[in-house]
Every structure is written in structure tokens, then in C-alpha cells.
Amino acid sequence: MSLAFCGNDNNSAAYNVDTGVLNNGCFLDALTVVPHVFLLFITFPILFIGWGSQSSKVHIHHSTWLHFPGHNLRWILTFILLFIIVCEIAEGIVSDGFNQSVHLHLYMPSCLAFMAAITSIVFYHNIETSNFPKLLMTLLIYWVLAFVSKTIKFFKYTEHGIGLRQLRFGITGLLMLLYGLLLAVEINVILRRRYMCFAHPTEVKPPEDLQDLGVRFLQPFVNLLSKSTYWWMNTFITAAHRRPIDLKVIGKLPIAMRALTNYLKLSEAFEAQKRPQGTLLQGPKCIWTALRQAFGRPLFLSITYRFMADLLGFAGPLCISGIVHHLSKENHTIQPPHLGIYFISSQEFLANAYVLAVLLFFALLLQRTFLQASYYVAIETGINLRGAIQTKIFNKIMHLCTANMSMGGMTVGQICNLVAVDTNQLMWFFFLCPNLFAMPVQRFGFLFS
């Protein structure tokens, strides 16, 4: 079977532009190639040839110290963009199966878009670590071109009566939205950093932790991908294979994870419980309220991660059921509604066993990622809580009168229980607290399966 960008099953119709270039589906897909080719052509020489001269602009020993505004949002949007582009590639391949010849325009632009999305995030990461934001102008132009091309394609589909029943219409709308959001993130960086169109750019200082050569725990400072996969720990892992590591190799903890910092945070939460008369509220309610104010936000984040991981657990049985149910079925021919292109619906797309297998893989990958993130946040919060309470108990003991000890008001055993046993119980409660919210979902999943 011969290859052709627009197909060769009906040559007179495939390249017919009598009604306008943009009214031909093949040329409409070709229009979306322009932004991706622009980005690949511009960034490859910078990434592989000219980046050595820019890396000298980093003035501290860590390359991960600087995060531009909207850092995490950009990474999340890029992950979603990559997933939607993979769906677009799969949709093009599935719909091309209904044609008499191979139509490369159904999935080749999507493949270039996938390469461009990966290049954009690699390019951004190198710009961020070298603190050279002027090169973000390339990404700004790319987001504008990609947003405009997807907008034209979306409105042309609407003009020809293509709606939500066709999967490609929904994918095009989502891509238009994502490119628009990434463009908004890029504009936000310009307004916050003021690296162009302003006389005085905003100076950014590195975090205090990374100015200390002894701090090697980089989890709070790396990008979102390295943070979710713990890629930055490869240095410790390889060093541990060669020789046993000690505290000097591990280094000091960041300021936010030290016992004194968490003690001050807990003390502020207790001070917030004071009545207008200046007296502190008493009882368990006061203690739990202070703990919630001091450490409730990361605990809620851990619960959210665990809840999302348990919800993704339903994807496995659903995908396997769909694969078994649709594996023996044959696809039916779909009539091309407009623009000379075969459009498929979401139901027909999800009826493909290969598509369900890929969705199953992504669901399991996300499930394990969210589950690991939930464990990490819960364990880190529990350890910080224990350090804060132990410091507060130790500070209280130092202010106790010796008469309390000599008259049996507070024994050494009670103090040891408070410092060692009771704080560990609170720490383990924070470790296992996400499981309390996961039990109903897991129970429903057990009944569902």
C-alpha cells in the first residue's frame, strides 16, 4: 500500500481546494504542523549546541534552585497535553483503519506535536536551571502559533457541523484549551519576572537552603517529574552501591523539615487558640485544632492523593472487561461526514482493544504515582509532627519546677512515655490516616470487582 500524506484512494478529492484551503481536512491538519516544526527547528540547536555557554550563568552548586512562576502548573498541563496528544495519535490510527489507503495527516501532525511537547518541557527545564528567561520567547511564540492553529481547526469543525459526537472534535477542543492555558502561564512569567517589555527585570534570589552546601535533600526544590519519581536521589543510590553512606554524605535537612521550624509552627497554632482574655483553651479539642492548623494541609493533600489512587483502581477491571468484550468484535465502516475525513465516536474509539490496553497502562502508572506520593507526604508530615511535639515537650520540661519531680507530680517514666511512646502514636496516626478515607472506596471496589 503506497503512502501519501492526504491518501491516494481519491486523488481528485484529497487535494481539492476549490472551496478553500481550510475547507480541506488534509490541509487543515497540515496547518497544525507549522508550530511544531518551528519549535523543533529553533530549540534543537540551542539544546544540543549552544547550551554550554548558558550553563555558566548558574552561580550556586545546585542546578534545581530556580522555579519560574507557575512551575508546577506548567508541568501538570504538559503531562495532560502529552496524554491528550497520545489519544489524538491513537484516534488517528484507529480512524485511518477505515480508509482504503494510508492517510498520514491523521496522525503524523500529532506525532510531531508529541515531540514538540517533550522538547518544550526539556527546553523550559534547561532555561529554568540556567536562569536565562529571555529564551522563553521561543516558547511564547510556539504557544501562540499552536493555540491559533488549533482554534482555526476547532472552528472549521464547528462550521461543518462536526460536534461532540465525534471524538476528534473533543480532542481538538481540549488541545485548544491546553495551549491557551500554557500561553497564559507563559504570559504570567513575563509579568512576574519582567524579563521583557520592562526596564527593570525582577531579581530572584535562591532559597536559603540551597545556599548551604551541606543541604543535599532536594525533594522540595526539584521539578515535578523528578519530585514524583525521586529521580534526584540517583546520586545517593549510586553512592550507596559503591560504599556505605553516612550522615556527612546525606547532609543536613532543609529548614522547613527541621524540628525547630515545626515547633514554631505548632506554637503559633496553639497561640491562635487563645481566648480574647489571653487564656489558652484546654482539652483534646484544642490540641486537635492546633494540629489541624499546623499540619492539616499536607495531610489533606496526602488523603487526596490516596483517594485519586483508589479511584484509578477501578480503571483496571473496566479496561480488562472492555478488552474481553470487544476483542472478538469487528469494526464497521464509518461514512465520512465532512472534509473528506473519517470521524469516529468515543464509543467506537474505546471499543478498540489496543486503546484500552494503553489506557490500562497509563491508569496503573498514575495509580502507583499517586499512591507513592500519598505515602511520602503522610510519612513526612508525621515525622515533622513528632519532631514538633517532642521539642514542645522538652521545652515544657525545662520550665518545670523541681518540686513537681520530687513530689511525684511528674515522674521520669511519664516523661519518657510522652517523648517516646505518645509522640510515636501520633506519628503513626498521621501515617495511617489516609487509609481511613480509602477504606470506603476500597470496600466499594471489592464489591464492584
C-alpha positions in Angstrom: 0.0 0.0 0.0 1.5 3.3 -1.1 1.9 6.1 1.4 0.5 9.6 0.9 0.1 12.5 3.3 -3.5 13.0 2.1 -4.2 9.5 0.9 -4.5 8.3 -2.6 -7.8 6.5 -2.6 -9.5 9.5 -4.2 -6.8 11.8 -5.6 -9.2 14.3 -7.1 -10.9 14.9 -3.7 -8.0 14.5 -1.4 -6.2 17.6 -2.7 -9.3 19.5 -3.9 -9.2 23.1 -2.6 -11.9 24.6 -4.8 -14.0 25.6 -1.7 -10.9 26.9 0.2 -7.7 25.5 1.6 -9.1 25.5 5.1 -12.1 23.5 4.0 -9.9 20.6 3.1 -9.4 18.3 6.0 -5.9 17.2 4.9 -4.6 20.8 4.5 -6.3 21.7 7.8 -4.2 19.1 9.6 -1.1 20.2 7.7 -1.7 23.7 9.2 -1.2 22.4 12.7 2.3 21.1 11.7 3.7 24.6 11.4 4.1 25.4 15.1 5.7 22.1 16.0 8.2 22.3 13.1 9.0 25.9 14.3 9.8 24.8 17.8 11.8 21.7 16.9 13.8 23.8 14.3 14.6 26.6 16.8 15.2 24.6 20.1 17.3 21.7 18.8 20.4 23.9 18.1 20.0 25.7 21.4 19.7 22.5 23.4 22.5 20.5 21.8 24.9 23.2 20.6 24.6 26.5 22.5 23.6 25.4 26.0 27.2 25.1 27.3 27.7 28.8 27.3 24.5 29.4 29.2 25.1 26.9 31.9 27.9 29.1 33.3 25.2 31.6 34.5 24.3 29.3 37.4 26.0 30.8 40.4 25.3 28.1 43.0 26.2 24.4 43.2 22.6 23.2 42.7 21.0 23.3 39.3 17.5 23.0 40.5 17.2 26.0 42.7 15.1 28.3 40.5 11.4 27.8 39.7 9.7 30.3 37.5 6.1 31.4 38.4 3.6 28.7 37.5 6.2 25.9 37.6 4.1 23.1 38.9 1.1 24.2 36.8 3.2 24.1 33.6 4.4 20.6 34.4 0.8 19.4 35.1 -0.5 21.0 31.9 2.3 19.4 29.9 1.5 16.0 31.3 -2.1 16.4 30.4 -1.1 17.7 27.0 1.0 14.7 26.3 -1.8 12.3 27.3 -4.3 14.1 25.0 -1.8 14.1 22.2 -1.4 10.3 22.6 -5.2 10.0 22.5 -5.1 12.0 19.3 -2.5 9.8 17.7 -4.5 6.7 18.7 -7.7 8.2 17.3 -5.9 9.0 14.0 -4.5 5.4 13.7 -7.9 3.9 14.5 -9.8 6.1 12.1 -7.2 5.5 9.4 -8.1 1.8 9.6 -11.4 2.6 7.9 -9.7 4.1 4.8 -8.7 2.4 1.6 -5.2 3.9 1.7 -2.9 5.3 4.4 -3.7 8.9 5.4 -0.6 10.2 7.2 -2.3 13.5 8.0 -4.5 11.8 10.6 -1.6 11.0 13.0 1.7 12.5 11.7 0.9 16.0 12.9 0.1 14.5 16.3 3.4 12.7 16.4 5.2 16.0 15.8 3.1 17.6 18.5 4.2 14.9 20.9 7.8 15.5 20.1 7.3 19.3 20.4 5.6 19.0 23.8 8.5 16.9 25.1 11.0 19.4 23.6 9.2 22.3 25.2 9.4 20.9 28.7 13.0 19.9 28.3 13.8 23.4 26.9 11.9 25.0 29.7 13.8 23.0 32.3 17.2 24.0 30.9 16.1 27.6 30.8 14.9 27.4 34.4 18.1 25.8 35.7 20.3 28.3 33.9 18.1 31.3 34.9 18.0 32.7 31.4 14.3 33.6 30.9 14.8 35.6 27.7 14.9 32.3 25.8 11.3 31.7 26.9 10.3 34.0 24.0 10.6 30.9 21.8 8.0 29.1 23.9 5.8 32.1 23.9 5.7 32.2 20.1 5.1 28.4 20.0 2.1 28.6 22.3 0.6 31.4 20.2 1.0 29.5 17.0 -0.2 26.3 18.4 -3.2 28.0 20.0 -4.1 29.8 16.8 -3.8 26.7 14.6 -5.9 24.6 16.9 -8.5 27.4 17.2 -8.8 27.6 13.4 -9.2 23.8 13.2 -11.8 23.8 16.0 -14.0 26.5 14.4 -13.7 24.9 11.0 -15.0 21.7 12.5 -17.9 23.6 14.1 -18.6 25.3 10.7 -19.0 22.0 9.0 -21.4 20.6 11.6 -18.9 18.4 13.4 -19.8 18.2 17.1 -19.2 16.3 20.4 -20.4 13.0 18.9 -17.1 12.9 17.0 -14.1 12.2 19.2 -11.7 14.3 17.2 -13.8 17.4 17.8 -13.5 17.0 21.6 -9.7 16.3 21.4 -9.2 19.4 19.3 -11.2 21.5 21.8 -9.1 20.1 24.7 -5.9 20.8 22.9 -7.0 24.4 22.1 -7.8 24.9 25.8 -4.4 23.4 27.0 -2.4 25.5 24.5 -4.3 28.6 25.7 -3.6 27.8 29.4 0.1 27.2 28.6 0.1 30.6 26.8 -1.4 32.2 29.9 1.3 30.6 32.1 4.0 32.0 29.8 2.4 35.5 29.9 2.3 35.2 33.7 6.1 34.5 33.7 6.7 37.7 31.7 4.5 39.8 34.0 6.1 38.3 37.2 9.7 38.1 36.1 9.5 41.3 33.9 12.3 39.9 31.7 10.9 41.7 28.6 8.9 44.9 27.9 10.1 46.2 31.3 13.0 48.4 32.1 14.0 46.6 35.3 13.7 42.8 35.5 12.7 41.1 38.7 15.7 39.7 40.6 15.3 36.3 42.1 17.4 35.0 45.0 18.0 31.3 45.5 16.3 29.7 48.6 18.3 29.9 51.8 18.6 26.1 52.0 20.4 25.8 48.6 22.9 28.4 49.6 24.1 26.0 52.2 26.5 23.4 50.7 25.5 21.0 53.5 21.9 20.6 52.3 21.5 17.8 49.9 17.9 16.9 50.3 16.5 18.4 47.1 12.9 17.0 47.2 11.2 20.4 47.8 13.3 22.1 45.1 13.4 19.8 42.0 10.9 19.9 39.2 7.6 18.0 39.4 8.7 15.0 37.3 11.8 14.4 39.5 9.8 15.0 42.6 7.2 12.4 41.6 9.8 9.8 40.5 12.5 10.7 43.1 15.0 10.9 40.2 17.2 13.3 42.1 18.1 10.5 44.6 20.1 8.6 41.9 23.2 10.2 43.3 22.7 8.7 46.7 21.7 5.4 45.3 24.8 5.1 43.2 27.0 6.3 46.0 25.4 3.7 48.4 26.3 0.9 45.9 30.0 1.9 46.0 30.3 2.4 49.7 28.1 2.8 52.8 26.8 6.3 53.2 27.0 8.3 56.4 25.4 11.4 57.8 28.0 13.6 56.2 27.1 12.3 52.7 23.3 12.7 53.4 23.8 16.2 54.6 21.5 18.5 56.6 17.8 18.7 56.3 16.1 21.8 54.8 14.9 24.5 57.2 11.3 23.6 56.7 11.8 20.0 57.8 13.8 20.8 61.0 12.3 20.2 64.4 12.7 23.9 65.5 10.7 25.1 62.4 7.9 22.7 63.0 7.9 23.5 66.7 7.4 27.2 65.9 4.6 26.4 63.5 2.9 24.3 66.2 3.4 27.0 68.8 1.8 29.6 66.5 -1.2 27.2 66.1 -1.5 26.9 69.9 -1.3 30.7 70.3 -4.2 31.1 67.8 -6.4 29.1 70.2 -6.2 31.7 72.9 -9.4 33.4 74.1 -9.8 37.1 73.9 -8.9 37.2 77.6 -5.5 35.7 76.8 -6.1 32.2 78.3 -5.5 29.1 76.2 -8.3 26.7 75.6 -7.9 23.4 77.3 -8.8 19.8 76.3 -8.4 17.5 73.4 -10.3 19.8 71.1 -7.7 22.5 71.4 -4.9 20.1 70.7 -6.5 18.6 67.6 -7.4 22.0 66.3 -3.8 23.2 66.7 -2.5 20.0 65.0 -5.0 20.6 62.1 -4.0 24.2 61.7 -0.2 23.3 61.7 -0.2 20.1 59.7 -3.6 19.7 58.3 -2.8 21.0 54.7 -0.2 18.3 53.8 -2.4 15.6 55.5 -5.3 16.7 53.3 -3.0 16.6 50.3 -2.0 13.0 51.2 -5.6 12.0 51.6 -6.4 13.5 48.1 -3.6 11.6 46.5 -4.7 8.3 48.2 -8.3 8.9 47.1 -7.3 9.5 43.5 -5.1 6.4 43.5 -8.0 4.3 44.8 -10.4 5.7 42.2 -7.9 4.8 39.4 -8.0 1.3 40.7 -11.4 1.0 39.0 -9.8 1.5 35.6 -8.1 -1.9 35.6 -11.3 -4.1 35.8 -13.1 -1.7 33.4 -10.4 -1.8 30.8 -9.9 -5.6 31.1 -13.7 -6.1 30.8 -13.8 -3.9 27.7 -10.9 -5.8 26.1 -12.5 -9.1 26.7 -15.9 -7.9 25.5 -14.7 -6.1 22.3 -11.8 -8.3 21.3 -13.8 -10.6 19.1 -16.0 -7.8 17.5 -15.3 -6.5 14.1 -15.3 -2.7 13.3 -17.9 -1.3 11.0 -17.3 1.1 8.2 -18.0 4.7 9.1 -19.1 7.2 6.4 -17.1 10.4 6.2 -19.4 13.3 7.3 -17.4 16.3 6.1 -13.9 17.4 5.0 -13.2 14.1 3.4 -12.1 12.5 6.7 -13.5 9.5 8.6 -14.6 10.5 12.1 -15.2 8.0 14.9 -17.1 8.4 18.1 -15.8 7.9 21.6 -17.7 4.6 22.0 -16.0 3.2 18.8 -12.7 4.5 20.0 -12.9 2.8 23.4 -14.1 -0.4 21.7 -10.6 -0.9 20.4 -8.7 -3.4 22.5 -5.3 -1.8 21.8 -6.6 1.6 23.0 -7.9 0.0 26.2 -4.6 -1.7 26.8 -2.8 1.7 26.6 -5.3 3.3 28.9 -4.8 0.4 31.4 -1.1 1.1 31.3 -1.5 4.8 32.0 -4.1 4.2 34.7 -1.7 1.8 36.6 1.2 4.2 36.2 -0.9 7.1 37.6 -2.2 4.9 40.4 1.2 3.9 41.6 2.5 7.5 41.3 -0.4 8.9 43.4 -0.1 6.1 45.9 3.6 6.7 46.4 3.0 10.5 46.7 0.4 9.8 49.4 2.8 7.7 51.4 5.6 10.2 51.1 3.5 13.2 52.2 1.9 11.3 55.1 5.2 10.0 56.4 6.9 13.4 56.1 4.1 15.1 57.9 4.1 12.5 60.6 7.8 12.9 61.2 7.5 16.7 61.3 4.7 16.4 63.8 6.7 14.1 66.0 9.7 16.4 66.0 7.5 19.5 66.8 5.7 17.8 69.7 8.9 16.3 71.2 10.5 19.8 71.0 7.5 21.3 72.7 7.5 18.6 75.5 11.3 19.1 76.0 10.8 22.9 76.2 8.0 22.4 78.8 10.1 20.0 80.9 12.9 22.6 81.0 10.4 25.0 82.6 9.0 22.6 85.2 9.7 23.2 88.8 11.8 20.6 90.6 9.1 20.2 93.2 6.9 18.6 90.6 9.5 15.9 90.1 10.3 15.4 93.8 6.6 15.3 94.9 5.5 12.8 92.2 3.6 15.3 90.1 5.6 14.1 87.0 7.7 11.0 87.0 10.6 10.1 84.8 8.5 7.3 83.3 5.7 9.6 82.4 8.1 12.0 80.7 9.7 9.1 78.7 6.2 7.9 77.7 5.3 11.4 76.5 8.5 11.8 74.5 8.9 8.3 73.1 5.6 6.5 73.1 2.8 9.0 72.8 4.6 11.1 70.1 5.2 7.9 68.1 1.5 7.0 68.3 0.6 10.4 66.9 3.1 10.0 64.2 1.7 6.6 63.2 -1.8 8.1 63.2 -0.7 10.6 60.6 1.0 7.7 58.7 -2.2 5.7 58.5 -4.8 8.5 58.5 -5.2 8.4 54.6 -6.3 4.7 55.0 -9.4 5.8 56.9 -10.6 7.7 53.9 -9.5 5.0 51.5 -11.5 2.2 53.2 -14.9 3.1 51.8 -13.5 3.4 48.3 -11.7 0.1 48.6 -14.7 -1.6 50.0 -16.8 -0.4 47.1 -14.1 -1.5 44.7 -14.1 -5.0 46.3 -17.9 -5.2 45.8 -17.6 -3.8 42.3 -15.0 -6.4 41.2 
